[in-house]
Amino acid sequence: QNGIDHFMEKSGLADYIVVTMANSQGSVSAKDEKMERFLEGQEHVSEYLVDDVLYLTKNQTRRSDGTQLEQSDTIILSGFDQKGQKFFKEDNREITEIDDGSIYLGRKSMQKNHLKKGDRFTICTDQGFRMVFTVAGCFKDAFLGSDLMGTERMLVSQSDYEKVRREAALPSGKIYSVYCNDLQAFETAYNNQDLNVYFAVDKEQVKTTY
């Protein structure tokens, strides 16, 4: 348990994390506007950070031979410039840069699909978007990295993320990392709101997935 606490602390994981999914790509959704209005007016929030994400389905990921990867049904694609948490390599060193054309995958993705560093990996859509990446390795993700989390994350360079965002027409969303001065009071206020989100969880709940 102490190891998990240390990992969460080192990663900078927030007290409460909210993940949203917009109905369409691009503009800030009404859901996010409502969320941000709530957070701005919330006395129990000392700070919150917002990161943009894209959503992939498992049939949009392919091996170099064209076969589909075995993945969770929903995959979050993040660019490197994430404000809400730090990521680490398998040897526990922080990832401080990602080369364009490279992709980091979670341990469960690597193991399930027998992937290794240097393997080729493609993101493709029915609309004809196709982008090939080289697997940079496995990364540790405090928020979504446990086997019990139903959603996986992939991590690419910020410029590759922007290219996918512009050209692939994938659904977009946001991750809100909320730092609270009174978590219990915040959760009570949050639960009294009718906020339409993909999922929300506090740090203690994330710990229980390990």
C-alpha positions in Angstrom: 0.0 0.0 0.0 2.8 2.4 0.8 4.3 1.8 -2.7 0.9 2.7 -4.2 0.7 5.9 -2.1 4.2 6.9 -3.2 3.4 6.2 -6.8 0.2 8.4 -6.6 2.2 11.2 -4.9 5.0 11.0 -7.4 2.6 11.1 -10.3 0.9 14.2 -8.9 -2.5 12.5 -9.0 -5.3 14.9 -8.0 -7.8 14.4 -5.2 -10.7 14.0 -7.6 -10.7 13.3 -11.3 -13.5 13.8 -13.7 -13.5 12.5 -17.3 -15.9 13.9 -19.9 -16.7 12.9 -23.4 -18.1 15.5 -25.9 -20.8 14.5 -28.4 -18.6 15.7 -31.3 -15.0 16.7 -31.9 -13.8 20.2 -31.6 -15.6 22.9 -29.6 -16.0 23.0 -25.9 -19.2 21.0 -25.1 -22.1 22.3 -23.0 -21.1 19.5 -20.5 -17.6 21.0 -20.1 -19.0 24.5 -19.8 -21.3 23.4 -17.0 -18.4 21.5 -15.3 -16.1 24.5 -15.4 -18.8 26.8 -14.1 -19.3 24.4 -11.2 -15.5 24.1 -10.5 -15.0 27.9 -10.7 -17.6 28.6 -8.1 -16.7 25.7 -5.8 -15.2 26.9 -2.5 -13.7 23.5 -1.7 -11.5 23.5 -4.8 -8.1 25.0 -4.3 -7.1 24.4 -7.9 -8.1 22.4 -11.0 -6.2 21.5 -14.2 -7.8 20.6 -17.5 -6.3 18.2 -20.1 -7.7 17.5 -23.6 -8.0 13.8 -24.7 -9.3 11.9 -27.7 -11.2 8.6 -27.7 -10.4 5.6 -29.7 -12.2 2.3 -30.0 -10.3 -1.0 -30.1 -11.2 -1.5 -33.8 -9.2 1.7 -34.6 -5.9 0.1 -33.5 -4.0 -2.3 -35.7 -0.7 -4.3 -35.7 1.7 -3.9 -38.6 0.1 -7.0 -40.2 -3.3 -5.3 -40.2 -4.8 -7.4 -37.4 -6.8 -5.8 -34.7 -5.2 -5.4 -31.3 -6.8 -6.8 -28.2 -7.7 -3.8 -26.1 -10.3 -2.3 -23.8 -13.4 -1.1 -25.6 -12.5 2.5 -24.9 -9.0 3.9 -25.2 -7.9 7.4 -24.2 -5.3 9.0 -26.4 -3.3 11.7 -24.6 -0.7 14.1 -25.9 2.5 14.5 -23.9 1.7 18.0 -22.5 -0.6 16.7 -19.8 -0.8 19.0 -16.8 -2.7 16.8 -14.5 -0.2 14.0 -13.9 3.3 12.7 -14.6 4.0 9.4 -16.4 6.9 7.0 -15.9 8.8 4.4 -17.8 9.0 0.8 -16.6 12.2 1.6 -14.7 10.4 4.3 -12.8 12.1 7.2 -14.6 9.8 10.0 -15.5 9.0 10.4 -19.2 10.3 13.8 -20.0 9.8 13.8 -23.8 8.3 11.7 -26.6 9.6 11.6 -30.1 7.2 12.3 -32.9 6.1 9.0 -34.4 6.5 7.1 -31.1 3.7 5.8 -28.8 3.8 4.5 -25.2 1.3 1.8 -24.3 0.2 0.5 -20.9 1.5 -2.8 -19.5 -1.8 -4.7 -20.1 -1.8 -3.6 -23.8 1.8 -4.7 -24.3 1.3 -8.1 -22.6 -2.1 -9.0 -24.1 -0.8 -8.2 -27.6 2.8 -9.5 -27.2 4.1 -6.2 -28.3 7.6 -5.0 -27.6 9.6 -1.8 -28.0 10.2 -1.1 -31.7 7.0 -2.8 -33.0 4.8 -0.9 -35.4 1.3 0.1 -34.5 -1.3 1.9 -36.5 -4.3 4.2 -35.6 -6.8 4.1 -38.4 -10.5 5.2 -38.9 -13.3 4.3 -41.2 -13.0 7.8 -42.7 -9.5 6.9 -44.1 -7.2 8.4 -41.5 -4.1 6.3 -40.9 -1.1 7.0 -38.8 1.7 4.5 -38.0 3.6 4.7 -34.7 6.6 2.9 -33.3 6.1 1.5 -29.8 8.5 3.4 -27.5 7.8 1.0 -24.6 5.5 0.5 -21.7 4.5 3.3 -19.4 3.2 3.6 -15.9 -0.1 5.6 -15.6 -1.3 6.1 -12.0 -4.8 7.0 -13.0 -5.6 4.4 -15.8 -2.8 1.9 -15.4 -4.4 -0.8 -13.2 -5.8 -4.0 -14.6 -9.2 -3.2 -13.0 -9.6 0.1 -15.0 -11.9 -0.5 -17.9 -10.3 2.3 -20.0 -6.7 2.3 -21.2 -4.5 5.1 -22.2 -2.0 5.6 -25.0 0.5 8.4 -24.9 2.0 10.2 -28.0 4.0 13.4 -28.7 2.0 16.7 -28.5 2.4 17.4 -32.2 1.3 13.9 -33.2 -1.7 14.3 -30.8 -2.6 17.6 -32.6 -2.3 15.9 -36.0 -4.7 13.1 -34.9 -7.1 15.7 -33.4 -7.1 17.7 -36.6 -7.4 14.9 -39.1 -9.0 11.8 -37.5 -12.3 13.2 -36.5 -12.3 11.3 -33.2 -14.6 12.1 -30.3 -12.9 14.4 -27.8 -13.1 14.9 -24.1 -11.4 16.4 -21.1 -9.8 15.2 -17.9 -10.3 17.5 -14.9 -7.7 17.1 -12.1 -9.3 18.7 -9.1 -7.3 19.5 -5.9 -9.5 20.0 -2.9 -9.1 21.7 0.5 -12.1 19.6 1.7 -12.6 16.5 -0.4 -15.7 15.2 1.4 -17.5 18.6 1.1 -16.5 18.8 -2.5 -17.8 15.3 -3.3 -21.1 16.1 -1.6 -21.4 19.3 -3.7 -20.4 17.4 -6.9 -22.9 14.6 -6.3 -25.7 17.2 -5.9 -25.0 18.5 -9.4 -26.5 17.0 -12.5 -23.2 16.7 -14.4 -23.2 14.5 -17.4 -19.7 12.9 -17.4 -18.0 9.7 -18.7 -16.8 8.9 -15.2 -15.5 10.5 -12.0 -13.4 9.0 -9.2 -11.4 10.2 -6.2 -7.8 9.3 -5.5 -8.7 6.7 -2.8 -10.9 4.9 -5.2 -8.1 4.8 -7.8 -5.9 3.2 -5.2 -8.3 0.4 -4.6 -8.0 -0.7 -8.3 -4.4 -1.7 -7.6 
